[in-house]
Amino acid sequence: MAKTRNPAQNAGKQDPKKKGDPQAQRGRQIDPEPSADKTATLSNAPRPPGMGMDEISAHLDRGWDLLQQGDFQKAKLSAARVIELDENSPESYTLLGAISAASGDADQAILYYQRAMDIDPEFIDPVLYAAEAYMWPLGDFVEAVRLCQRALDLAEEEDEYLDAILLKAEAELGMGDEDSAQATMAELPEIDLPEPIYHLRAARTFLDMARVEEAESHYKKALQRDPQLADAVHGLGLCAEESGDIETMVKQFQKVRELDMNEDPASWALSPDRFEEVCTRAVADLPDRIRKLLANVPVVAADYPSEELVKDGTDPRALGFFTGVPYPQQPNVGGAPHLECIFLYQRNIERIARTPEEVEDEIGKTLVHEAGHFFGLSEEDLERMGLA
């Protein structure tokens, strides 16, 4: 039994430019590095005399690059430098909001986005970023829908319109309002979208609505644009699983594993020894009763699910995996010998995180999830308990 992460649960934490991450299936994908020309037109606020746009654009571009690299402190310095040059720069406050969101402080992110919107009510980027923050992790889907509608009213470019449509549908699904999400997705243009990422997001939303044929179509269009796009291959595997086509599912999952293994790890990735240390500490942090029951269950750190597990139908992007006989089913006396084990998959956990701190947090969550399987809980049971 394996733990995988619904991309909707973590999309707000993903770098918009990182190829192959879960936000490729959830969350908005605006260009985090506006060009100098675009930056020059974003704000109607007057610029201080003698201050050139090239300098502001350079600081903004550097700030977004540093954010992508996970260097939040230096990214903040870039944003602060822009504010020194122009205290009414909505772009700088949008960058600060993105940094706060990446740091796990969604409430502060909202304050920065609101400041950007107050400075320039027609600047769409903070509206979309705020909508995403309200969805994940704040869970305020009503406010997210409201902001998405505002973004639709502001949208002038195709990418802005697509971002707003897709986010709105995702928020409506989060509210449990599938009828509204269906209506919103009906507004999606029936053409090839400008970037594979939009096809990925549309596909994931259609799959969540059990519209497998539309989802499969969008995943295939994404692959036509980028044949090595692992997220699209993974999506086709999920479509096959939903359709009951296990043979095709396994073939797609095997391709995903191969593609993922060829990707370089994140620049901030933990060393194998450090990952094992965190796993060991996570076990030590479990409640006494659970830790004692797990005393004879090895917790093994690995990069990915094995080729054999994937061949047997395990999702190659599983975060963890429990194998063995669940505790309630173990005989008190006699019975066939059995070996229980919990695997934690480093590269998959790092895939859905953005910092070492988030990796450590996810290790703990995944361990608790797989321990739940050891105690005989199903995926449905874990979801009801908030441990899915």
Secondary structure, 3 states (H helix, E strand, C coil): CEECCCHHHCHHHCCCCCCCCHHHCCCCCCCCCCCHHHHHHHCCCCCCCCCCHHHHHHHHHHHHHHHHCCCHHHHHHHHHHHHHHCCCCHHHHHHHHHHHHHCCCHHHHHHHHHHHHHHCCCCHHHHHHHHHHHHCCCCCHHHHHHHHHHHHHHCCCHHHHHHHHHHHHHHHHHCCCHHHHHHHHCCCCCCCCCCHHHHHHHHHHHHHCCCHHHHHHHHHHHHHHCCCCHHHHHHHHHHHHHHCCHHHHHHHHHHHHHHHHCCCCCCCCCCHHHHHHHHHHHHHCCCHHHHHHCCCCCEEEECCCCHHHHHCCCCCCCCEEEECCCHHHCCCCCCCCCCCEEEEEHHHHHHCCCCHHHHHHHHHHHHHHHHHHHCCCCHHHHHHCCCC
